[in-house]
């Protein structure tokens, strides 16, 4: 009984472990798929963003191009309408002149038809010549009008070209002015930045100079103090030297006096003198000058 329960428990543990491993595997696969989906969504979003930016750029360029074409078409239409109105007015004036001339010819013909039959033959020939000259003159005027029309057309085309060149020149001039203003603005900004940099460097240099002057004043004060200490030490050393010399001289005088009296042994007195000199050197820290 115990063995069967133990075996059942082991089987349950194995099944539990296997189920746990399967769940972990499925969880890892789900995480991997989720990561892949997120990356794909990110790529799609970036792709759509790039496509949208490109399409928007193309659309903007197309709008600018269409606006330019529309502006040019409007201007061309205005030029054509102006030229048409001018030529129409000229044609109306010419038509009025021609009607007047035709009316004059009709009046003259009626006058000739109603003239008396008793008119001389030479006079009729002269009138016919005058009529022929008038017809030739009218034809010449028609030819000149046609020529004037062609000249006006050429002149209008020339004026249109001049207007186009003037617009192109104005456009180039405005573009050059804009670039020049941009260049001047860039130079101004660069100059202001350089001036600000130079001002900052000058302030830093002034601060550095002040620090150096302060340190120099401190070092100068220290040097003056050390120089004063050296002078004081030198004066003290000279005083000690003088005191030591006086003491040694006095000792030598005393020893010489004792020698003259015959007291003491010479070598012992020399040893005592050396001992006194050494004590004086140790006491005053100077070299004893013996006379």
Residue, then its C-alpha position, 0 to 999 in steps of 0.5 A: x500500500x505504501x509502495x503504491x502511494x509512493x509510486x502514485x506520488x512520484x507519477x504526480x510529481x513527474x506529470x507536474x514537472x512535465x506540465x510546468x516545462x510545457x507551460x514554460x515553453x509555451x510562455x517563452x514562445x508566446x513572449x517570442x511571438x509577442x516581441x516579434x509582433x511588436x517589432x513588426x508593428x514598429x517596423x510597419x509604423x516606421x514604414x508608414x511614417x516614412x511613406x507618409x512623409x514622402x507622400x506629404x513631401x511629394x504632395x507639397x512639391x506638387x502643390x507648389x508646382x501647380x500653384x506656379x503653373x496656375x500663376x503662370x497660366x493666369x499671367x499668360x491669360x491676362x497678357x493674352x486678354x490685354x493683347x486681344x483687347x488692344x488688337x480688337x480696339x485697333x481692328x475696330x478703329x481700322x474697320x471704322x476707317x474702312x467704312x468711312x472710306x467705303x462710304x466716301x467711295x459710294x458717295x462719289x460713285x453716286x455723284x458720278x452716276x447722277x452727273x449730267x450726260x453732257x460731261x466731257x469725255x476727258x472729265x469722265x476719264x479723269x474721274x475714272x483715274x481718280x476712282x482708280x487711284x482711290x481704289x488703289x489707295x484703299x487696297x494699299x491701306x488694307x495691305x498696310x493694315x495687314x502689315x500693321x497687324x502682323x507688326x502688332x502681333x510680333x510686337x505683342x510677342x516681343x513684349x510678352x518675351x520682355x515681360x517674361x524676361x523681366x519676371x525671370x530677372x525679378x525672380x532671380x533678383x529676389x532670390x539673390x536678395x534673399x540669399x544675400x540677406x541670409x548670408x548677411x544674417x549668418x555673418x551677423x550671427x557668426x560675428x555676434x558669437x565670435x564677439x561673445x566668445x572674445x568677451x568671455x575670453x577677455x573676462x576669463x583673462x582678466x580674472x586670471x590676471x587678477x588671480x596672478x596679481x593677487x598671487x604675485x602680491x602674496x609672493x612679494x609679501x612672502x619674499x619681503x618677509x623672508x628678506x627681512x628674516x634673513x637680514x635679521x638673522x644676518x644681524x643676529x649672526x654678526x652680533x653672535x660672531x662679535x660676542x664670540x670673538x670678544x669672549x675668545x679674545x678675552x680668554x686668550x688675553x687671560x691665558x697669555x697673562x697666565x702664561x706670563x705669570x708662569x702658571x699652568x702648563x702650556x699644552x693644557x692651556x692650549x687644550x683649554x683654549x680649543x675647548x673654549x672655542x668649541x663651546x663658543x661655536x656651539x653656543x653662538x653657532x658661529x665660527x670663532x676667529x682667533x687672533 
